[in-house]
Amino acid sequence: MSLRQRPVSPIWVGGRPQHGEDEFLVTHPWNDAPVGATSWATQGQVETAIRAAHSIAPEFAATSAYDRAAALEYMRRRIEEEAETLAELISAESGKPILWSRIEVARAASTFRWAAEEVRRMSGEVQRLDTDASGLGRLAYTRRFPRGPVLGITPFNFPLNLVAHKVAPALAAGCPIVVKPAPSTPLAALQLASFFSETKLPHEAFSVLPASVELTKRMVADARLPLVSFTGSVPVGHEIQHAVPDKHVTLELGGNAAALVCADYSQLDWAVERIATFGNYQAGQSCISVQRVFVESPIFEEVKKKLVTAVKALRTGDPFDPTTQVGPLIDVRSAHRVHEWVQEAIAAGAECLIGGDEPAGAELAPTVLTHVPRETRVVGDEVFGPVLILEEVANLTEGLAAVNDSKFGLQAGVFTDNIATAMRAHRDLEVGGVIVGDVPSFRADQMPYGGMKNSGVGREGVRSAIEDYTSERVLVMPDVF
């Protein structure tokens, strides 16, 4: 694909396309070529968007399930119609290989499909109260009602689908939403807003505002946005949480996901292929990328040999080459940070099995380390780069303890053929999700998704997010029975 500068994309303020005062370029991480441009929202445009969301909230909450579902289905259809264009846009602004960008687009379409289906199921719950003498003749009907407008703050690594995971549940719940996308990858979110403008829902209910840090803080603090849904780094997430303790805040803050390969597992080639691929598939820039790998002693040497071979075979290079599996990091600074962490670990005594090279621009060779001291950052923090830490454990008990030895707890993968081991992992692992027979990177967009410890609070996944964006209200009726 020949990267050419696109027209300046408008921002969306209260459902209307506008331009801010200061334009900025969006560049391709692979070669720093311009791939588009948009503008920073002004303080006045931020105020207009918030006021529009606040003002339209009662009307939007009263829209019918039919209208919301129809709009969500329309957006799904538009995503599918523009699938290849969107995939190219994602690869252009994020550097994600086109292979993975196409998958992201398909997932975003599914996210809107699930939201449309959930709207149709939001019928509430009926409970008879004459199960106790004090409730004779009474019936309780419980429904969920929207909490109000949402501020959705999204990261760069999934420029379309993580925006979809804020927007689709909000629209399904009847909540207006203001999205603040990552400044390095705003274009897919802006395109999504244009699709919404074609629906019959009140256009004031959706804004997309590339905004400065200062204006973002003002949006977080604004009482007219009572919900904040943030996906990003731990320090920023905690800053938001502490800044607005009276708001309903959901945080997805990432982790250093682990995979445990048990000696009873019979499909080692599958395990190794999945670990190699999903430790590196977005240059490691996914909060559930495999980072730590623990292998039981009887199979450790075999897995180590296979893993190095599998990582070596990964195709790196131009994101628009359909055979590329590992592209660049989001920028040169990130590549140098990850390389610094790797060199720190090697200096502390780690053995580098493959990789460890100096970055070439924003590209960093996939790296596997072993015998890594616990206190190094590549073990204790979120690398967010193409680095795997491979370590030997004596048995299942030691392996589960090693997985839990982390300040994060998003998801973990356990490769085992033993149902009892799977159930024990589910019981003992301090994570939001345990994936059996696969890597922690597996995510179905309809399932609950979120973490424990420093990995955040609340759950995404369409139904779970709708529950976060709504609150229960009970109606008690007399003389029913």
C-alpha positions as CSV (number, residue, x, y, z in Angstrom):
1,M,0.0,0.0,0.0
2,S,1.2,3.5,-0.8
3,L,0.8,5.7,2.2
4,R,-0.5,9.0,1.3
5,Q,-1.8,11.9,3.4
6,R,-5.5,11.8,3.8
7,P,-7.8,14.9,4.1
8,V,-8.0,16.4,7.5
9,S,-10.5,14.3,9.4
10,P,-13.1,16.4,11.3
11,I,-13.6,15.8,15.0
12,W,-17.2,15.1,16.2
13,V,-18.7,17.6,18.6
14,G,-22.2,16.8,19.8
15,G,-22.7,14.7,16.7
16,R,-21.5,17.4,14.3
17,P,-18.3,17.4,12.3
18,Q,-16.0,20.3,13.1
19,H,-12.4,21.3,13.1
20,G,-10.4,22.6,16.0
21,E,-8.0,25.4,15.9
22,D,-4.7,23.4,15.8
23,E,-4.3,20.5,13.3
24,F,-1.8,17.7,13.9
25,L,-0.5,14.9,11.7
26,V,-1.0,11.2,12.3
27,T,2.1,9.2,11.2
28,H,2.8,5.6,10.4
29,P,5.1,4.0,13.1
30,W,6.8,1.9,10.4
31,N,8.4,4.8,8.5
32,D,7.0,7.9,10.1
33,A,5.1,8.8,6.9
34,P,2.0,11.0,7.3
35,V,-1.2,8.9,7.0
36,G,-3.8,11.5,8.0
37,A,-4.5,14.5,10.1
38,T,-7.1,15.9,12.4
39,S,-7.3,18.7,15.0
40,W,-7.2,19.2,18.7
41,A,-10.6,20.0,20.3
42,T,-10.8,23.5,21.8
43,Q,-12.0,24.2,25.3
44,G,-15.2,25.6,23.7
45,Q,-15.8,22.4,21.7
46,V,-15.2,20.2,24.8
47,E,-17.9,22.3,26.6
48,T,-20.3,22.0,23.7
49,A,-19.8,18.2,23.6
50,I,-20.4,17.8,27.3
51,R,-23.4,20.1,27.3
52,A,-24.9,18.2,24.4
53,A,-24.4,14.8,26.1
54,H,-25.9,16.1,29.4
55,S,-28.8,17.8,27.7
56,I,-29.7,14.8,25.5
57,A,-29.4,12.2,28.3
58,P,-33.1,12.1,29.3
59,E,-34.3,11.9,25.7
60,F,-31.7,9.3,24.9
61,A,-32.5,7.2,27.9
62,A,-36.1,7.1,26.7
63,T,-35.3,5.8,23.2
64,S,-36.8,2.4,22.3
65,A,-35.0,-0.9,22.3
66,Y,-36.0,-1.1,18.7
67,D,-34.3,2.2,17.7
68,R,-31.1,1.5,19.7
69,A,-30.8,-2.0,18.3
70,A,-31.4,-0.8,14.8
71,A,-28.7,1.9,15.1
72,L,-26.2,-0.6,16.5
73,E,-27.0,-3.1,13.7
74,Y,-26.5,-0.3,11.2
75,M,-23.1,0.5,12.7
76,R,-22.1,-3.2,12.5
77,R,-23.1,-3.2,8.9
78,R,-21.1,-0.1,8.1
79,I,-18.0,-1.5,9.7
80,E,-18.4,-4.7,7.6
81,E,-18.9,-2.7,4.5
82,E,-15.8,-0.6,5.1
83,A,-13.8,-3.5,6.6
84,E,-10.7,-3.3,4.3
85,T,-10.6,0.5,4.5
86,L,-10.8,0.4,8.3
87,A,-8.1,-2.3,8.5
88,E,-5.8,-0.2,6.4
89,L,-6.5,2.8,8.5
90,I,-5.7,0.9,11.7
91,S,-2.4,-0.4,10.2
92,A,-1.5,3.1,9.0
93,E,-2.0,4.9,12.3
94,S,-0.9,2.1,14.7
95,G,1.6,0.1,12.8
96,K,-0.4,-3.1,13.5
97,P,0.2,-5.8,10.8
98,I,-2.7,-5.9,8.4
99,L,-3.3,-9.5,9.4
100,W,-4.3,-8.4,12.9
101,S,-6.0,-5.2,11.8
102,R,-8.5,-7.2,9.7
103,I,-9.2,-9.4,12.7
104,E,-9.7,-6.2,14.9
105,V,-12.3,-4.9,12.4
106,A,-14.2,-8.2,12.4
107,R,-14.2,-8.1,16.2
108,A,-15.5,-4.5,16.3
109,A,-18.4,-5.5,14.0
110,S,-19.2,-8.4,16.4
111,T,-19.1,-6.0,19.4
112,F,-21.8,-3.9,17.8
113,R,-23.8,-7.1,16.9
114,W,-23.6,-8.3,20.5
115,A,-24.7,-4.9,21.8
116,A,-27.8,-4.9,19.5
117,E,-28.7,-8.4,20.8
118,E,-28.2,-7.3,24.4
119,V,-30.6,-4.3,23.9
120,R,-33.4,-6.7,23.0
121,R,-32.7,-8.8,26.1
122,M,-32.9,-5.9,28.6
123,S,-36.4,-6.8,29.9
124,G,-35.8,-6.6,33.6
125,E,-36.6,-9.2,36.2
126,V,-39.8,-10.1,38.0
127,Q,-39.7,-11.4,41.6
128,R,-42.7,-12.5,43.6
129,L,-42.5,-11.2,47.2
130,D,-45.2,-13.4,48.8
131,T,-42.4,-15.8,49.7
132,D,-42.5,-14.0,53.0
133,A,-45.6,-13.0,55.0
134,S,-44.6,-9.4,54.9
135,G,-44.8,-9.4,51.1
136,L,-48.2,-11.0,50.6
137,G,-49.8,-9.8,47.4
138,R,-46.7,-7.9,46.3
139,L,-44.5,-8.3,43.2
140,A,-41.1,-6.7,42.5
141,Y,-40.1,-5.7,39.0
142,T,-36.4,-4.7,38.6
143,R,-35.1,-2.8,35.5
144,R,-31.8,-1.3,34.7
145,F,-31.6,2.5,33.9
146,P,-28.7,4.4,32.4
147,R,-26.5,6.2,34.9
148,G,-25.9,9.1,32.5
149,P,-23.3,10.3,30.0
150,V,-20.0,8.4,29.8
151,L,-16.5,9.7,29.2
152,G,-14.6,6.9,27.4
153,I,-10.8,7.2,27.2
154,T,-9.2,4.8,24.9
155,P,-5.6,3.6,24.1
156,F,-3.6,3.3,20.9
157,N,-3.3,-0.4,20.6
158,F,-6.8,-1.3,19.4
159,P,-7.9,2.0,17.8
160,L,-11.3,0.6,16.6
161,N,-12.3,-2.3,18.8
162,L,-11.5,-0.7,22.2
163,V,-13.5,2.3,21.1
164,A,-16.3,-0.1,20.1
165,H,-16.1,-1.6,23.6
166,K,-16.9,1.9,25.1
167,V,-19.4,3.1,22.5
168,A,-21.5,0.0,21.8
169,P,-22.5,-0.7,25.4
170,A,-23.1,2.9,26.1
171,L,-25.5,3.3,23.2
172,A,-27.1,0.0,24.1
173,A,-27.6,1.2,27.7
174,G,-29.0,4.6,26.6
175,C,-26.0,6.6,27.8
176,P,-24.6,9.4,25.7
177,I,-20.8,9.1,25.3
178,V,-17.9,11.4,24.8
179,V,-14.8,9.5,23.5
180,K,-11.2,10.8,24.0
181,P,-9.1,8.6,21.7
182,A,-5.3,8.2,21.9
183,P,-3.6,11.1,20.1
184,S,-1.4,8.8,18.1
185,T,-4.4,6.8,16.8
186,P,-7.6,8.9,16.5
187,L,-8.6,8.2,12.9
188,A,-10.6,5.0,13.4
189,A,-12.6,6.4,16.2
190,L,-13.5,9.5,14.1
191,Q,-14.6,7.1,11.3
192,L,-16.8,5.3,13.8
193,A,-18.5,8.6,14.8
194,S,-19.2,9.3,11.1
195,F,-21.1,6.0,11.0
196,F,-23.1,6.9,14.0
197,S,-24.1,10.2,12.4
198,E,-25.9,8.2,9.7
199,T,-28.2,6.5,12.3
200,K,-31.6,7.8,13.5
201,L,-30.5,8.1,17.1
202,P,-30.0,11.7,18.5
203,H,-26.6,12.7,17.1
204,E,-25.8,14.7,20.2
205,A,-25.3,11.4,22.0
206,F,-21.8,10.7,20.5
207,S,-18.7,12.9,20.4
208,V,-15.1,12.1,19.6
209,L,-12.6,14.7,20.8
210,P,-8.8,14.4,20.5
211,A,-8.0,16.5,23.5
212,S,-5.0,17.8,25.4
213,V,-4.1,16.4,28.8
214,E,-5.4,19.5,30.5
215,L,-8.8,19.3,28.7
216,T,-9.0,15.6,29.4
217,K,-8.6,16.2,33.1
218,R,-11.4,18.8,32.9
219,M,-13.6,16.2,31.3
220,V,-12.8,13.7,34.0
221,A,-13.7,16.2,36.7
222,D,-16.9,17.5,35.0
223,A,-20.0,16.4,37.0
224,R,-22.0,16.2,33.8
225,L,-20.1,13.1,32.9
226,P,-20.9,10.8,35.9
227,L,-19.2,7.7,34.4
228,V,-15.6,7.4,33.3
229,S,-14.4,4.3,31.4
230,F,-10.7,4.3,31.0
231,T,-8.4,1.8,29.3
232,G,-4.7,2.5,29.6
233,S,-1.7,2.7,32.0
234,V,-1.8,2.0,35.7
235,P,-0.6,5.5,36.8
236,V,-3.1,7.4,34.7
237,G,-5.9,5.0,35.8
238,H,-5.2,5.5,39.4
239,E,-4.9,9.2,39.0
240,I,-8.4,9.2,37.5
241,Q,-9.8,7.0,40.3
242,H,-8.3,9.2,43.0
243,A,-9.4,12.5,41.3
244,V,-13.1,11.6,41.1
245,P,-13.9,9.2,44.0
246,D,-17.6,10.1,43.7
247,K,-17.9,9.0,40.1
248,H,-18.6,5.5,38.7
249,V,-15.2,4.7,37.3
250,T,-14.2,1.5,35.4
251,L,-10.5,0.8,34.7
252,E,-8.8,-1.7,32.4
253,L,-5.1,-1.2,33.2
254,G,-3.3,-4.1,31.6
255,G,-0.9,-6.5,33.2
256,N,2.1,-8.9,32.6
257,A,0.1,-11.9,31.6
258,A,1.4,-15.4,32.3
259,A,1.1,-18.8,30.6
260,L,1.7,-22.0,32.5
261,V,2.5,-25.1,30.5
262,C,1.9,-28.3,32.5
263,A,3.7,-31.5,32.1
264,D,0.5,-33.4,31.4
265,Y,-0.3,-31.3,28.3
266,S,-0.2,-33.3,25.1
267,Q,-0.1,-30.6,22.4
268,L,3.2,-28.8,23.1
269,D,3.5,-27.7,19.5
270,W,0.2,-25.9,19.8
271,A,1.2,-24.3,23.1
272,V,4.5,-23.1,21.8
273,E,3.0,-21.7,18.6
274,R,0.4,-19.8,20.5
275,I,2.9,-18.5,23.1
276,A,5.3,-17.3,20.4
277,T,2.6,-15.7,18.3
278,F,0.7,-14.0,21.1
279,G,3.8,-12.8,23.0
280,N,4.6,-10.8,19.8
281,Y,1.5,-10.4,17.6
282,Q,1.1,-6.6,18.1
283,A,4.8,-6.2,19.0
284,G,3.6,-7.2,22.4
285,Q,1.4,-4.1,22.7
286,S,-1.6,-5.8,24.2
287,C,-2.6,-5.9,27.8
288,I,-3.0,-9.6,27.6
289,S,0.1,-10.4,25.4
290,V,2.0,-13.3,26.9
291,Q,4.9,-11.9,28.9
292,R,5.7,-14.5,31.5
293,V,5.9,-18.2,30.6
294,F,6.3,-20.9,33.2
295,V,6.9,-24.5,32.3
296,E,7.0,-27.6,34.5
297,S,10.4,-29.2,34.8
298,P,9.8,-32.5,32.9
299,I,9.1,-30.6,29.7
300,F,11.1,-27.4,30.2
301,E,14.0,-28.1,27.9
302,E,11.8,-29.3,25.1
303,V,9.5,-26.2,25.3
304,K,12.5,-23.9,25.5
305,K,14.0,-25.3,22.3
306,K,10.7,-25.3,20.5
307,L,9.9,-21.7,21.7
308,V,13.1,-20.2,20.4
309,T,12.5,-21.9,17.0
310,A,9.0,-20.6,16.9
311,V,9.9,-17.0,17.8
312,K,12.8,-17.1,15.2
313,A,10.3,-18.1,12.5
314,L,8.0,-15.1,13.1
315,R,7.8,-12.8,10.2
316,T,8.6,-9.2,11.0
317,G,8.5,-6.1,8.8
318,D,6.2,-3.9,6.9
319,P,2.7,-3.9,8.5
320,F,1.1,-3.8,5.0
321,D,2.7,-7.0,4.0
322,P,0.0,-9.7,4.6
323,T,2.6,-12.2,5.8
324,T,4.0,-9.9,8.5
325,Q,3.1,-11.1,12.0
326,V,5.2,-8.6,14.1
327,G,5.2,-5.0,13.2
328,P,6.8,-1.9,14.9
329,L,6.0,-0.5,18.3
330,I,3.9,2.7,18.3
331,D,6.9,4.9,18.3
332,V,10.7,5.0,18.5
333,R,10.7,6.1,22.2
334,S,8.7,3.0,23.1
335,A,11.1,0.7,21.2
336,H,14.1,2.2,23.1
337,R,12.3,1.9,26.4
338,V,11.7,-1.8,25.9
339,H,15.2,-2.4,24.7
340,E,16.5,-0.6,27.9
341,W,14.5,-3.0,30.0
342,V,15.9,-6.0,28.2
343,Q,19.4,-4.8,28.6
344,E,18.8,-4.1,32.3
345,A,17.7,-7.7,32.8
346,I,20.7,-9.1,30.9
347,A,23.0,-6.9,33.0
348,A,21.3,-8.3,36.1
349,G,22.1,-11.9,35.0
350,A,19.3,-12.9,32.6
351,E,20.2,-15.1,29.6
352,C,19.0,-13.9,26.2
353,L,17.9,-16.9,24.1
354,I,17.0,-14.8,21.0
355,G,16.7,-11.1,20.2
356,G,17.9,-8.4,22.4
357,D,19.1,-6.3,19.5
358,E,19.1,-2.5,19.2
359,P,15.9,-1.2,17.8
360,A,15.7,-0.2,14.1
361,G,13.5,2.8,14.3
362,A,10.3,1.7,16.1
363,E,11.0,-2.0,15.2
364,L,12.3,-4.3,17.9
365,A,13.2,-8.0,17.3
366,P,11.2,-10.5,19.3
367,T,13.2,-11.5,22.4
368,V,13.2,-14.4,24.8
369,L,14.9,-14.2,28.1
370,T,15.4,-16.8,30.9
371,H,16.9,-16.8,34.4
372,V,15.6,-13.3,34.8
373,P,15.9,-11.8,38.3
374,R,12.5,-11.1,39.9
375,E,13.3,-7.5,40.7
376,T,13.8,-6.5,37.0
377,R,11.2,-4.4,35.2
378,V,10.7,-7.0,32.4
379,V,9.3,-9.3,35.1
380,G,7.5,-7.1,37.5
381,D,6.0,-4.4,35.2
382,E,4.1,-4.5,31.9
383,V,6.7,-4.6,29.1
384,F,4.2,-3.7,26.3
385,G,6.8,-5.0,23.8
386,P,7.8,-8.2,22.1
387,V,9.5,-9.8,25.1
388,L,8.9,-13.3,26.6
389,I,10.3,-14.3,30.0
390,L,10.7,-18.1,30.1
391,E,11.2,-19.9,33.5
392,E,11.1,-23.4,34.9
393,V,8.8,-24.5,37.7
394,A,8.9,-27.7,39.6
395,N,5.2,-28.5,39.7
396,L,1.7,-27.2,39.5
397,T,1.8,-25.6,43.0
398,E,4.9,-23.7,42.2
399,G,3.6,-22.7,38.8
400,L,0.4,-21.3,40.1
401,A,2.3,-19.4,42.8
402,A,4.6,-18.0,40.1
403,V,1.7,-16.7,38.0
404,N,0.2,-15.1,41.1
405,D,3.5,-13.4,42.0
406,S,2.5,-10.2,40.3
407,K,0.9,-6.9,41.1
408,F,-1.3,-7.5,38.1
409,G,-4.1,-10.0,37.5
410,L,-5.9,-9.6,34.2
411,Q,-5.8,-13.1,32.5
412,A,-3.7,-16.2,32.6
413,G,-3.4,-19.2,30.2
414,V,-3.0,-22.7,31.5
415,F,-2.1,-25.5,29.1
416,T,-3.3,-28.8,30.7
417,D,-5.3,-31.8,29.7
418,N,-6.5,-32.4,33.3
419,I,-9.9,-31.0,34.3
420,A,-8.9,-31.0,38.0
421,T,-5.9,-28.8,37.2
422,A,-8.1,-26.5,35.2
423,M,-10.6,-26.1,38.1
424,R,-7.8,-25.6,40.6
425,A,-6.3,-22.9,38.4
426,H,-9.7,-21.2,38.2
427,R,-9.9,-21.3,42.0
428,D,-6.4,-20.3,42.9
429,L,-5.2,-17.8,40.2
430,E,-5.8,-14.2,41.2
431,V,-6.8,-13.0,37.7
432,G,-10.0,-11.9,36.0
433,G,-9.9,-14.8,33.5
434,V,-8.3,-18.2,33.2
435,I,-7.9,-19.5,29.6
436,V,-7.4,-23.3,29.5
437,G,-5.6,-24.8,26.6
438,D,-4.6,-21.5,25.2
439,V,-2.8,-18.2,25.9
440,P,-4.1,-15.4,28.2
441,S,-4.5,-13.3,25.0
442,F,-7.7,-15.1,24.1
443,R,-10.7,-12.8,24.4
444,A,-14.3,-13.2,23.1
445,D,-15.9,-9.8,22.9
446,Q,-19.1,-10.9,24.5
447,M,-17.5,-12.4,27.7
448,P,-16.7,-10.5,30.9
449,Y,-13.3,-9.0,30.7
450,G,-11.3,-7.3,33.4
451,G,-8.8,-7.8,36.1
452,M,-7.8,-7.9,39.7
453,K,-5.1,-6.1,41.7
454,N,-3.5,-3.3,39.5
455,S,-5.2,-4.6,36.4
456,G,-8.3,-2.5,37.1
457,V,-11.8,-2.5,38.4
458,G,-15.1,-3.3,36.6
459,R,-15.6,-5.5,33.6
460,E,-15.9,-4.9,29.9
461,G,-17.5,-7.3,27.4
462,V,-20.8,-6.0,26.1
463,R,-23.2,-7.3,28.7
464,S,-20.9,-6.6,31.6
465,A,-20.2,-3.0,30.4
466,I,-24.0,-2.4,30.0
467,E,-24.4,-3.4,33.7
468,D,-21.6,-1.0,34.6
469,Y,-23.3,1.8,32.7
470,T,-26.7,1.2,34.3
471,S,-28.1,0.9,37.8
472,E,-31.0,-1.2,39.1
473,R,-34.3,0.3,40.1
474,V,-37.0,-1.7,41.8
475,L,-40.7,-1.2,41.3
476,V,-42.9,-2.9,43.9
477,M,-46.6,-3.5,43.0
478,P,-49.3,-4.3,45.5
479,D,-52.3,-6.6,45.2
480,V,-50.8,-8.7,42.4
481,F,-51.4,-12.1,43.9
